[in-house]
């Protein structure tokens, strides 16, 4: 199924034909950036709607976001629209969540927290006053993890063992060999509070009991830029990116499963040259970007 047509290309760029496999947020963001840079882009999505992990399920008149439901770095979305000379606010609205979370235990007791430090400390006071100092120490420690894991390393490719070895000393110093729950437990005594400050790996499909403590940086990241909700749900944000891609001249093919990335020899080296679809059709391209799951790719 074809959704969008070709538009214009920006001058000053060596125009390439680029195929993107998968339409998760990574694929959509990449498509918008490449289109804004003047390339010809076509997305192939095997499902009937855009979104990937952010697919929206519909049943009995209700809609359910299948994946992420909050935004913790809104400026990243603003940058995508800015690259295209547009404003994100004209396509989708973001609302700040206050408090960030209301967490319940099995006894239906609740815990609120946000970037308001006094509010968080007052909530801790209700549970275990002795954990107030521990929380402040935990918060201070997450800043160092945030600076290394997000500011320095989040956009860096790790393509070899050497890339990992170079950062290993810093990761060891930050106790990345511990899981998130164990890391938090160093600072917090109350078990419910430990859960409140270690659940963040769940946001990316991880288990707090076996996910590296590097993910404790999410706690600091939330305090840095807040926790936001896209009006209309995550699906509305997917639709907004799809609209932007269409306006920039991108093509979107739905119900179009890719079964193979084609490789050809060029100047003595193997290079990608296109894709094969489930219906055996071949599509040629200068470059291929796969936003499919890494194991599937």
Buried (B, 14 or more C-beta within 10 A) or exposed (E): EEBBEEBEBBEEEEEBBBBBBBBBBBBBBBBBBBBBBBBBBBBBBBBEBBBBBBBBEEEEEEEEBBBBEBBBBBEEBBBBBEBBEBEBEEBBBBEEBEBBBEBEBEEEEEBBBBBBEEBBBEBBEEBBEEBBEBBBEBBEBBBBBBBBBBEEBEEEEEEEEEEEEEBEEBBEEBBBEBBBBBBBBBBBEBEBBBBBBBBBBEBEEBEBEEBBBBBBBBBBBBBBBBBBBBEBBBBBBBBBBBEBBBBBBBBBBBEBEBEEBBEEEEEEEEEBBBBBBEEEEEBEBBBBBBBBEEEEE
